């Protein structure tokens, strides 16, 4: 017996492409922000004391993960939390892999802090910053 027409078992290729593009754009936003945060703080782009730059860099790292999850959740349209978690998982993988990089300019603790909070922060951004009209009602 075939599934009903409104079933979740029907394959929707445009919805899959939309989901993949939302995740890619959310992660790209985070990766671009992470690059500029590290260049600004440890790369010498800004000439300010490290007592100011390091806390600002940590806050901007957290905000970039939240905004990346929110962008993915908003663009996906359905299940914003799952799309935010996908962005957080990609951030987790790259931040953990980056700690083993020998040529990094930032200290290792910076990437570890980002890896530890990447999943909850991306989920938080996707759930809190997605308009309620886009989220399906839970029963």
N, C-alpha and C positions, 0 to 999 in steps of 0.2 A: 504494500500500500504506500503510495507516495506521500510525502509530508504535505501538510496543508500549505497554501500559498503564503501565509504570513508567518510561517515557522522559521526558527533560527537556523534550520538545516539547509535552507536555500543559499546557494553561493552567490554572493554579490561582489563581483570583481572591483567595481568602483569604490565600494565601502572599504575593501582591503587596501586599495591604493591610497584612499584618503587617510586611513589609519597609519599606513607606513610613512606617508608624507608628513603627517602631523608629528609622529615620533621623530622623524629625521629633522624636521625644522625645530622642534623643541630641544633636541640634543645639540644641534648646530648652534643655536642661540647660547646654550650653556658653554659649549666648547669655545666659542668666540669670546665670550665674556671671561672665561678662565684664562685664555691666552693673554688678554689685555690686563687682567688683574695681576698676573705674574710678571709681565713686562713692566707694568707700572710700579709694582712694589719692589721686586728684586732685580729687575733688569736695568734700573737706573733712569727710567723715563721721567720720574718725579724726584725732585730734590727736596725731601722732607725727612724728618726724623723717623726712625723705624718704630718708635713708640706710638706714632700716629698711623703710619702706613700698615702695619701688620694687623691691628684690629679692624681697620677699614677693609683690608683684603679678605679677612675671614667673613665679615658681614656681607661683602659683595659676592663671595663664593656661595654663601647660603642663599642669597637673593637670586643668583643666577640659576641655581638648581630649582628654586621655587617657581621662578618665571618660566623656565624651560618646561616644567611639568604643567604649568597653567596653560602655556601656549599649546602643548600637545593635547591637553584635555579640551580646550576650547575648539581647536580645529577638527578634532576627531568627531565631535558631535554626540557619539554614544560612548558610554562607559568611560568617563573622563579619568576615573581613578586608575584604571588599568593602563591607560595610555601614559599617565603620569608615572606610574611604576615602571613602565618600559623605559622612559627617559632616565629615571633614577637608576635602573639596572645598567644601562649603558654608561652612565656617569660613574657608577660603582666599578665597573670593569676597567674603564680607562684610568680612573684614579688609582686603583690598586696596581694596575700594570705600570703606571707612571712612576710609582714609588721605586721600582727596580731599575729605572732609567739612570744611567750614570751621568748624563749631561744635563740634568735638570738644574735650573737656577734657583728654584724655591726649595725650602727645607722639606724633608720628608714628612714631618708632622702635619704640614699644610694639606698635603694630599690625603693623609690618613684621616684627618678631621673631615674632609670632604667626602671620603668614602664611607665613613661611619654614618653620616647624616644624609646621604644622598637619597636613599629610598624613602624615609619618612618625610623629608622636605619636599621631594617631587610629588608625593601623594598628597601632602598638605596643599601644595599649590594647585594641583589639578582639581581637588575637591572644593577648596574654599574659593578659588577665583573663577570657577566656571559658573555662569549664570544658572539659576535654578530652573529656568524654563528649558534648558538644554538637557538637564539631567532627568532620566526617567523616574517616575514615581516608584518607590519601593513598597511592596505589599507585605 
